[in-house]
């Protein structure tokens, strides 16, 4: 069974072209990030009701150029996979509490990886990947024009250890849970966002220098809205 939510046909020439621009030094290094930093405490008492956010959510593909503050990116991370109690449970459900998902954010200057425990972030400088994501997403230009693209990946072995052959379906479903949480949080913050499933997962994984066994499941461009229209 395919291990990605990417639904369009993969293009071999695209893979070869983008792979040559991957962060080779990161791929060859045992240290992928610098020291982790603590994110601002997430807001757990927003002003909008759940019903209001559900009715307002729209897929939006046009973004203002304003950068998103680190606190905002941290809030989006927390909404998708934040720890919510002392037992380590998170904002979205996971089969057997295996938590196979990893969350990243790509901006014009930085590549970020979320660490749910302690609500922390590790990052490295990266001023090339965001511009290349649009090509990896089959030339969907809005992917590269967003100030930040949130990325959901899956580490399958965590779920396979207990659930075996059904792990594929379970991890894909969990990606959907986390993506919806993130989209609703973006709406509550007055941001524009859209889930993207059409991309070449192998190309994106190489651009991000993901470790072996970790697959890309979703791209979610996010930014301040340039337009209120969206389906």
Secondary structure, DSSP 4 states (H G I P E B T S, - for coil): -------SPP-HHHHHHHHTTS-HHHHT-S--S---EEPPPPP---SS-HHHHHHH--B---B-SPPPPHHHHHHHHHHHH-B-STT--BSS--GGG---EEEEEEESSEEEEEETTTTEEEEEE-SSHHHHHHHHTTT-HHHHHSSEEEEEEEETHHHHHHHGGGHHHHHHHHHHHHHHHHHHHHHHTTEEEEEE--S-HHHHHHHTTPPTTEEEEEEEEEEEBS-S---
